[in-house]
């Protein structure tokens, strides 16, 4: 066997790169979304063993909705891509190009076994540029074909070395073949067919048998004339080893899928559920359709399901002629290859084995598959096709009169194929370009109309998407997914009535439950999402919550393992305040999928509502064990730790907030809560930094502005607090606590009684019953030496708050002062708030500070929403975001509408209450000192 030269390698590499370099600009499209973007098995946080427990799409093999495609080695390469470049599509496409180049090199070596140097290179060049390969090479999920082909060709090449020069068996190559076959099968199921190719090679090429020779040998053995020749016994021994190893692989494969075939519907493969003879006629007609795609790849389509190829329902259908012609040609080639002793017969038989055997699993002839035609499954069969073309060209080019024209034709063929491949790659640039290009080929496939609609929907172009979804319902009126898409789009357009009508149409198309028959096997699992989507729509109306719950329960009764139904029902029960039932729903969902971080997060939210913060924290931690960067779990668990009042939790809470802001660098709430933690720890510089960061990201962030001003005030930087309060009041002019704090600073530190008076009067205009604003205004009157007005003001304050002892005492002090001044003959009021007449300035100031501190004791307790010191009306600080529930739902034609809002904890911590009481006690003690001073005066 001639080796591949460096020049040939460079030629093949250059051709592959030239044809496919533009695929580097393509994104993740079609099946890539499920296999790459939505597949948690690619993430480093997912245990490696999950790759061997889940299917190609990341779904546990035990689940009925699993596609049963077991390709862990392919997923492992995706995971390596993710490790180096995460979700950068270019790296995934680059590796596919490299793998296609490797396949071309190996294929060239295989061709050298049956063709001479020139024509084997020609076959490899044709394989490298054939447009049918764009789906396998440019589509990232096509990597399963590429990897399987590499191991398939390597296994075959290894097997060719299993016979020594003296015709004895060499076992190491056979053992290597078995290992490589297993590897090919773990990349894609069709890899196991290389065993059949090896058998054909052993019998018809290595041993040189023809069919008549085999029959003659068998006849002689049966007649007892002679025993099996030694060469035949060796051949049988090798084939038995191969067959037994294959059977073992098949048994393991069946065990992996738990003896279950995936659930396909008539929308995936209409002929699979058609009656006889339509099913047989259609499946056989698909063979010449695939052959035509290899011969003339001018009209390629990414999806051939649904109505792309109408059913062949009658023997009189003219398309049956194509089937007859295909089988006739195939039989002629097969007859020639097994009866002729000519060397070209060996080439033909190997070409046919490469075409037929790898295609059998996708042919629908022995068991149905989830597609009608798929161009990617022709990747290996095209090898045999290229060998046949090269061999035919060899025969033609040996005729002198046809040599030049044949070389010209092959040159044109390679050029046109290369250009077609290059241009076809652009179709895979985005989902919109891919599906619109498919619609140019076929307009009878509702799935294509749906997928163009999805692409437009992802661009938020709902009005245009609706047109495509509606067209899908016209092309396939019984397509449940299309009606679901219409309903979802109407919902996005805020047309709830039309959305509900569309969902009801989809629901009416669902097959009715037949007692004693398993419902899930007769309908695509995703179609059950119609109950979820309809329930999610109507539960927006609080009067229809029970109706929504009934829909969830109906979905569960039809499919007890329908995880998304439990999730959505748990969310609804939480809204209905049925906390125990909501917890039970999430626990049931966790029984089905305990590795879902979102479910543990949702359960923690229920625990918070049930006033069980310790259990909530445990479940938040479970979510973070599964997904250490789960944003909502990070935020809310850190907030729970912060609100606990336990300093031992603060370092961990700080760490989680820091991770959260790494994930969400533009969310001001994360920085604000870091600031609040720093305030708790008396780290004023850090607190100021984080508050400033939050304010920079969210102008007018009321909680951050107020708490920053409060931080300055507590740090004896009252004048720095004033511009912050001005910004707060510019954005929120009715912020009472900001007005109180500003008024106190103006009065006590800037001696601006007029400005303070304006603040307190503004509070009373908004809320005449505000005790703090009223009391502080009384202090302003006292500062202005208008004692009668201060007395009336305090009387009115006492009427508002008869149980506030400090107001009563201040009133007593004012009245005592008035009595003393009257006895001394001094005026009880001073125009314009002039200098003190009878009382010393420091005594008046002491009273002002006391009233401020008493007011502050009301203000500085941190509210339950973590919105800072005394800001119970600040509602925007605890993270209140919407979390898409994990683990369920829709594929590319049906999307779920379920969401889960972040919840708030309630109630002040023990530490906060203790701080408030300490401040109140200190204020009352100070008040007693003032009373003694005033009494002595």
N, C-alpha and C positions, 0 to 999 in steps of 0.2 A: 504494500500500500504506500503510494507516494505521499510524502508529507506535504503540508501546505507551506509554500515559500513566503518569505517576508513581503515580496512584491504583491503576491495575491492577498495577503493580510491587509496590506496598505490600501490596495484597490477596493477590497470589500469594506474596509473601515471608512474610506473616503466616500464611498457610495452611500453607505448607511447614514453617515453624518450629513451628507449633502441632501438626502431625502428627508431627514427628520430633525434637523437643527431647529426649524421653526416651531417644533412642538414644545420647545422650552418655554415659550411664551404662553402656552395654554394653561388653563387652570384645572381645578377639580370639577368634573362634570359627570352627570348621569349617575352611574353606579359608584363612581369615586366618592360621592358625597356620603353614601352609607358605609363604604368600606374604609374610608380614610377620615373624613371630617367627623362622622358620628360614631366611629369605632373606638371605644374606650380601651381596647386591647393594645392600641398603639402607645398609650400614655405610660411613662415610666412608673407611675404610681400603681399601675395594674400588675399583679403578680404574673410572672412569665408562664406559670402553669395554666393560667386562663386561656392562653393561646391554644392549648391542647384540650381544653374543655368546651370551647366555644366554636361556632362556625365561622366562616369567612367574614361575616358581617358583625361579629362580636356578640351574637346571640347564643346563649347556652344551648348546646345540642339537645338537651332534655326537653326544651320547650317546643311545643307543637308548632309555633310560628317560625321555628328555625328553618332555614333554607337547606339544612343538612349538607352543605358544601364544606368539607373538612380540609382546610388548606393551611395548616399552622406554619409551615415553612415560608409560605408566601407572606403571611401576616407578619412573620418575624422580620422579613426584609423591610416591610412598611415601618415596623417599629424602629429598625435601625435608621431609616430615613428620618423618622421623627426625632430620634436621639440627636442627630447631627443638625437638622434644619427645621425641626418641628413641622409646621404646615406650609412650608415654602414649596409650592407646586413644582418649581423648576428642578429641584433636586430629585423628585420622584420621576419626572420625565427623563432626566439625564440618565438615571440608572436604567430605565427601560431601554433607552437607546443603546447603552453599553451591553445590556443583556441580548438585545437583538443582534448586535454585532457578534457576540460570542456564539449565538445560535448559527449565524451564517458561516462562521469558521468551522464549527463542528459538522454542519451540513455538508460543507465542501469536502471534509474528510470522509464522510459517509458516501458521498457521490463518487469518490475516487475508487470505491470498491466495485462499482458497476460501470463507470464511464471513464474514458481516457481523460487526460489532463485538461484539454481544451474544453470539452463539452461538460465535464463536471464543474469547471469554473463558470461556464455559461449558466448551468442550472442554479448555482449559488448566487450569481448576479441577478438572475430573474427572481429568485426567492427574496433577495435583499430589497428589491424595489417594488414588489407586487403590491398594488394598492389595497388588496384585501386585508393586508396586515396592519393598516392604520388603526383599526379598533384595538388590536392586541398591543401595539407599540405605543400609540399616542394616548389611548385610554389607560389610566394608571392601573385599573383592575386587571387589564390584560397581562399584567406581570405574571399571573398564574399560568398563562399559556407559555410565556417565555421561559420561566423557571422549569416548568414541567418538560418543555422541549429540550432544555439543556441536559437534564438528567436522563431523559428518554434517549437522546442521541448518544450520550456518554455510556449508558447501559448497553446500547446496541454495539457500540465500538468495543466495549469490554468483552462482550460475548463473542465477537468475531475472533478473539484471541484465545478462545477456550479449546482449540484443537492445535496440537503441536505438529511439527513437521513429520513425525512418524505416525500421525493420525490418532495418537492417544489423547485422552481427556486431560486438560489442564484445569484443575479445580479452582485456583485462586481467581481467575477472571470470572468464573461462574458465580462464586461467592460475591465478588464485587458487583456483578450484574444484579444479583438479588438486592443488594443494599441500595444500588442506584435506582432500581425499580421502585423500592419503597419510598425513596426520597422523591422521585417523580410523582408518585401517587399522593404524597403529602403536600405537594405543590398544587396539583390538580388531579382529579380523579382519572382522567383519560391517560395518565402516565402509565397505568398498569397495562395498557394495550401493547406496550413495547415487547411484552412476553410473547404475544402472538407474532410480532414481526420477527423476533429471534427464532421462533419455531419455523416460520416460512423460510428464513435464511438458512437454517440448519438443514432442512430437508431438500430444498430446491437449489440452493447455491452451494453450500459447503459440501453436501453429499452428492449433489448433481443429479438427484432423482427427477424423473418425470412421472406423471400420473400413470402411464402404462407400466413403467418399471415398478412402481410401488404395487400396483395390482398384480403384476406377474410374480413378484416376490411373495406377496401374501398368498397367492394361489398355490405356489409351490410348498409353502409352509403348511397350509391347510391340507394339501394332498400327501403330506409326509415325505415328499421327495428330498427335502433338505431342511435343515434348521435355519434359524435366523443367521444371516452373515454377521461376522464380528462387528463390522462397521455399523450395521443396522442396530445391533444391540447397544453399541456405544451411543448412537443417536437417540435411541429410546431412553437410555439412562439419563442423558442430559435433559431431554424434554420432560421426563418425569420429575426431575428436580425442579425445573422451571415451573411446571404446572402445579406441583405441590406448594411451592413458595407463593405462587399466585393465589391459590385457594386460601392459604393462610392469610394473605393480605386481604382478600375479599371477606373472610370471616371477621377479621379485626375491624374492617370498614363497616360491616353490618352491625357489629357490636357498638361501634362508636355512634352510629345514628340510631341505636336502640331499635333496630328492625323496623324503622318507620321511614316512609317516603315523605318528602315535603308535600305540603298542601298547595296544589295549583288549581286555578279556576279556568273556566272557559275563556276568560278575558286574556289570560296568559297564553293559552294554547287551545284555541277553539276546537281543533280536530280531536284533542285528547278526550273530550267528553261527547264526541259525536257518535252516532250509531253506525253500525256496519251497513253498507260498505264505505260510507263516506270517510270514516276514520282511516281505513286502510288505503283508499284511493288518494286521500290528501297526503298522508305521510309518505307514500311512495312518490307522489308528484314533487315533494320537497327535495328529493334527491337530484333530479335534473335542474331544479332551481339553484341549488348550491353549486352544481357543476357549471351552470351558466355564469354565476358570479366569479368563478375562477377563470373562465374563458373570456368574459367581457365585464370587467369590474368598473363599468362606466357609471352605473347608478347604484351608489352605496347608501345604506340607510342604517342608522344606529339602533333601530327598533323595528322588528318585523312581527310583533305580536298583534293580537286582536284581529282587525279586519284587513290587515295588509295583504294577505293572500287568501282570497275567498275559498271556501271549502269546495272540494271536488265531490259533488254529491251524486253523480251519475256516471255510468260506464260510457255514456254517449258524450260526455264532456270532451271537447277537442284537446284539452290539456293532457289527456291520457296518452295521446300520441307522443308527447315529449317523454313520458315515463317509459313507454315501449321502446322508443329510440335509445334512451339512456341505458336501459337494461340490455338491449341488443348489443350496443357497442361494448358495454362492460363484459358481457359474456364472450364476445369475440376476443377481446384482449385476454381474458382469463383462459379461454381455450388454447390460445396460442402459447401462453406462458407456461401452462402445465403439460402440454403435449409435445412442444417443440424441444429439441436438444440444442438448438442454436443458442449462441452466447447471449444474443439480444433478448432471448426469452427470460433469462435471469434478471436482466435489467427491468423488463416489464413486470415480472412477478413481484419484485421488490417495490417498484413504483406503486403497483396496485395495493400491496400490503400497507404502504405508507398512507395511501389515500383512504382505503376502506376501514382498516382496523381502528385507527384513532378516531374515526368519525362515528363508529357504531354507538358509543354511549350517548351521542347527541342526536342520533338519527330518528328517535321516537319509535323505531321499529320494534324494540323489545320492551321498553318502558317509557312512559311519557316524561318529558322534561318541561321546564318552565318557560320555553320559548318556541317559536315556530322556526325561525332561521336566526342564526347568530354568526356574524362574520368572523368573530374571534375564534370560534371553534374550528375554522378552516385553516388555522395557522399551521398545524402539523400536516393535515391532508394536502395542503398546497405544496409540501415538499415532494410528495409523490407526483403531483401534477407537474412540477418544474422538472423532475427527472424525465417524465414522459415527453415533455416539450423538447428538452435538450436531446433526448434520444431520437425523437422524430426529426429534429433539425439535423442531427448527425447523418441520418439516412438520406435526407433530401440533399444535404450539402455535398455528399459524395457523388452526386450526379453532376457531371461537368456543366450541363446546360442550365442547371438550377443553382449552382454554387454562389454566383455573385448576387443574384436576386434574393437568395435565402439569407445571405449575410446582411444584405440591406434591410430585409424585413425584420431580422432579429435586432438589428440596431435601432430601427424605428420602434419596435416593441419595447425594448429596454428604455428608450428615451421617453416615449409616451407614458409608460408606467411610472417612471421616476417623477415626471411632471405631475401626473395625476396624484401620486402619493403626496408630493409636496403641497399641492393645492388642497388635497383632502385634509391635511393636518390643520389648516386654518378653520375648518368646520368645528374642530374640537376646542377652539379657543375659549368658548363660554357655552353655557347651556342654551342660551338664546340662539347663537349661531349654529350649534349642533342640531337643535330640534327644528329650526326653520329650514335648514338644509335637508333634513329628513322629509319635511312636508313637501318639498319640491319633487321628491321621488314618489311619495305616497300620501294621499289625502284621505284615505279610508281608515286610518288608524287613530282611534280616539285618544289613545295614550300620548301620541305625538302632540295633538292639540292641547291636551292637558299639560304636557311638559313645557310647551312654549308659554302657556299661561302661568306656570310656576316660575319660569324665568322672569317674566314680566312682573309677577307678584313680588319676587325678591328685589326688584327695582322700585317697589312701591307704586307701580303703574297698575293700580287695581282696575281702573275702567277698561284698559286695553286687555288685561288678563281675563276679565269677565267675558269678553267677546270670544276668546279662544275656548274658555271652559264651556260656554253655551254651545259653541260649534261642536265640541266633543260630545255633548248630550244629543245633538242632532245626528252626528255620525253614528253614535252607539247609544240609542235611547235607554238601554237597560244597564248602562255603565254606572254602577253605584258610586264609584269614586268620582266620576265627573260631576254628578249632582252634589256630592259633598263639597267639591271644589267650588261650585257655583254658590252654595250656601255660605261657605267661609268667606268668599269674596264679597258677597252682599253684606256680610257682617262687617268686613273691613271698610265698606262704603257706608256704614251706619244705616243700612236698610234691613232692620231686624225682621220685619214682617216677611219680606222676600226671602231672607235667609232661612227663616223657619219653614217656609213653603218648600224650598229646595231640599232641606234636610228631611222633610216629611215624605217627599217623593223618593229620596234615596232609601228611607226606612221602608217604604211600601214595596221596594224592589227586593228587599231581603227575603230569602226563602222562609217559609213558615216552619216552625218546629214540628217535626214528626216524632211522636212518642216512640221511644225505644231506639231512635237513631241519634248518633252523635252529631250535634249541630256543627261543631267546629270543622269537621272534615268536609262539609259541603259548602263552605263559604270561606273566602280569604279572611284571615284574622283581622287584617286592617279594615275590612268593611264593617266590622263591629264597632268601629270608632264612630259610626253615624249616631249611635246612642249617646256616646260621650259628647260629641260636638253639639247635638241637639240639646242635651241637658245643660251643657255649658252656656248655651245661648239663652235658654228660657230662665235659668236661675238668676239672671240679672234682674228679673222681676221678683221682688221679695214675696209676692203673693203666689208664686209658682214653684217655690222651693220643694214642696212635697212631690210635685209632678216631676221635677228634675231628679229627685232621689229615686222615684219609681223607675226612671229610665236607666239609672246606674244599676239598680238591683236587677233589672231585666237583662242587662248585658252580663252581669255576674252569673245569673241563673243559666244563661246560655253557655257561658264559658267560665267555669269556676277558677281557672288559672289566669283570668284576664286582669293582669296587674294594674293596667292603667285605670280600669273601672274602680278598683279599690282606692287608688290614689285620688282620683277626682271626687269620689264619694266622700273620702276623708276630708277633703277640702270643703265640700258642701256642708258636711255635718259640723265642721268647725264654725262655719258661718251661721249655722242654725243653733249654735251653742250646745250641741249634743256632743260634749267633749269625750265622754266614755266611748260612744260609738265611733267617733272619729279616731280615737286612739286604736280601737280594735281594727278599724279598716286599715290603718297604716301598718299595724302589726301583721295583719294577713298579707299585705303587699310585701312586707319584709320576709315573710316565710317563702315567698316566691322569688325574691331577689334581695338577699341580705347584703349584697355588695353594692347597693345603690346608695350613694352618699346623700342624694336629694331626699330619699325616703327617711333616713335618720334625721336629717334636718327638719323635715316636716313634722316628724314625731316630736322633736324637741319643741317646736312651736306649740303643739298641743299641750305638752307638759307645762309650758309657761302659762298658758291659759288656765290650766288646772292648778295653778299656784304651787307647782312642784319644781322650783328652780334647780335643785340638785340633780333630779332625774333629767331635766332639760340639758344641763351642762354635760351629763354623761353621754346623752345622745348627740349633742353637738360634737363632742370629742370623737364619737364613733364615725360621724360623717367626715371629720378631718383625718382620721386614720385611713379612710378609704380615698379621700381626696384632700391632701394637705393644703391645697390652695382653693378650697371651696369658699368662694367669697362671702356669701351670706352667712355660712357657718362661722367663718372667722370673725366677721363683724359682730354678729349677735351673741356669740359665746363670749367674746371679749367684753361686750357691753354688759352681759350678765355678770361676769366677774367684777367689772367696775362697779356695778350697782350693788354688789353683795356687801360692800363696806369692809371687806376683809383685805387688809394690806398684803397678805401673803399671795393673793391672786393677782396683784397689780403688775408684777414683772411679766407674767405670762400674758395678761391682757394687753400690755404694751407691745409684746412681741407679735401678737396676732393682729393688732391694729397696724403695725409696721408692715406685715406681710400683706394685709388688706390694701394699704395705700400703694404697695408695689403693683398689685393687680389692678387697682382702680385709682391711678394717680390723679385723676380729675374729679374725684368725689370729695367735696369739702367736708362731708360728715366724718370721714376717717380721720382727717387732721384735727377736726374739732375735738373728737373724743380722745385723741392723743393729748391734746391740750388740757382736757378735763382731768385726765390721769395725772399729768404733770402738776396741776393745781392741787390735786389730792395729796401728792407727795411733796408739796411745797417746793417744787422745782420751777421757780418763777420764770427763769430765762427760757427753759424749754417750753413752758406753757405759752409764753408770749410768742415764741417762734411758730408753734403749731397753730395758734389762733390766727396769727398774721397770714399763715399759709392758707388756712380755710377761707379767710376773708378775701384773699387775693383770687381764689378760685370762684368764689360765689359772692359777688358784690351784694351788700345789704344782708348778709347772713346774720340774722338778728341775735341768735343765741351766741355766736362767736363774738359779735360786737359787744353785747352786754357783758359777757364774762370777761372779755379783755379789759373793758373799762373797770369792772369790778376788781380784776387782778391789779390794775394800776392803783386803784383806790386803797386796796388792802396793803399794797407795797409802799404806801406813802408817796405815790406819784400821781396825786389827784389831778394836777394840771395836765399830765399826759392823758388822763382819762377823758378830759373834756372834748378834744377833737373826735375821739372815738364815739362818745355819746352823741355828738353833733351828727356824725355820719349815720348812726343808728336811727336817730330821730328824723333824719332827712328821708330815709327809706321807710321808716315805721313811725310816723308822727304821733301815733296814739299808744306808743309803748310806755305804759304807766311806770314800770320799774325803772326804765331809763330816765324818765322825767324826774322821779323821786331822787335817784342817785345824782343826776345833774344838779337838781335844786340844792341838795345837801352840800355838794362841792362848791357851788357858787356862794352859798351862804356862809359856810364855815371856813373856806380856804381863799376865796376871792373877795369876801365881804360884799358880794353883789346881791343885796337883799332884793333889789328890784328884779333881777334875772331869776332868782330863786322863786320869788313870788309869782312870776309869770309861769314858771314850770308847774307849781302847785295849783294855780288857778286853772291851768289847762287841764290838769287831771280832774278837777272837780267839775269842769264843764262837760267832760266825757262821762264822769261817774260821780255824781254828787254824794254818793254814799261811801266813797273811798276813805277809810279811816286814816290810813297813813298819810295820804295827800292832805286831808283836812287837818290832821294834827300838826304836820310840818308847816302848813300855812299859819297855824296859830303861833308857832315858834317865830315865824317871820314878823307877825304883829308884835310879839314880845320884843324882838330885836329892834323894831321901829319905835319902841316905847309907847305903843298904843295899847295900854293895859286894858281899858274897857273893851276894846274890840277883841283883844286876845282872850279876855274872859268869856265874851259871848261865843267866840269861836270854839273854845274848849268845852263850853256847855253844850254846844251843838254836837261836838265830837263825842262827848260823853253820852249824849242821847243816841248816837249811832252805835256806840260800843259801850254799853253800861257796865260790862264786866271787865273792862280794861283798867286795872288798878293804876297804871302809870298816868293815864289821862286824868283820873280823879285826883291824884297827888299833884300833878302839874296845875290843875285848876285851883287846888288849895294853896299852892305856892303863889300863884298870881294874885289870888284874893288877899293873901297875907301881905303881899307886897303893896297892893293897892291900899290896904288899910294903913300900913306903915307910912306910905306917902301922903295919904289924906291927913293923918295925924300930924305930919311934919309940914303940912300946908303946901306941898309940892303938887304941880299939875300931873294928872294921871296919863296924859298923852303928850307926845312931842312931835311937832310938825316935821315931816320929812325924816323921821327916825334919827334925830340928833343924838349927841353924846349922852351917856348915862347920867341921871340926876342924883339918884339915891343909891343905886346898886353899883357895885364894882363890875368893871367890864369882864373880869375873869369869871364872876359868878354867872353872869348872863351867858357867857360862852359855854360854861359848864352845862347849863341847862340845855343849850342847843345840841351839844355833843351827846348828851344823854338821850334826848328825843331821837336824834339820828341813829344812835346805837340800838335803841328799842325798835325803831323802824327796820333797821338792818337785820335785827334778829328775826323779823318776820320774813325777810327777803332772801337770806343767804342759804336756806336749806335747799339742797339739790332736789329737783323734782324727779318724779319717777321716770321721766323721759330723758334723763341725762342731759337736760338742756341747760344745766348750769345752776349757779347759786341763785336760788329763789326765782326761777323763771318757769313757773309751772304752766304758763300759757305758751311757752315755746314748743311747738308741736313738730318741728322739722328736724330734730336732731337724731332720735333713734332711727336707724335705717328702716325705711318703709318702702321696700322695693318689691318688685314682682319677680317671682322665681318660677321658670318653666319646670314643671314636674318631670322628673326623670323616668326612664325605663319604659316608656310605652309608646304607643301611638302610631303616628302616621308615617307613611313612606312619602314618596314624591307625589303621590296623587291625593293623599288625604292628610290634612294637618289637624292636630288637636288644638282646641282653643283653651285648654285648662291652664290656670295660673294660681299661684299661692302667694298671698301678700305677707310680708314680714310683719310680725306681731309685736306689741309693746308690753313690757312688764309694767306692773303697777305697784305703788306703795313705796314709801321712803324706807331707806335702810336704817338699821339700829344706830349706826355711827352718825348718820345725818341727823336723826332725832336728838341724839345725845349732844351733838354740836349746837343745835338750836337751843336746847335747854341751857347749855353752858353760857351761851351768849345772852340769853334772857336773864339768867341769874346775875351775870356780871353787870348788865344794864340796870337791874333793880338795885344792886348793891351801890352802884354809882349814884343812883337816884337818892338813896338814903343819905349818902354823903352830902349831896347838894341840899337836901332838906335840913340837915344839921347846920350847914353853913348859912343858909337863909334864915333859919330860926335864930342863930347866934347873931346875925346882922340886925 
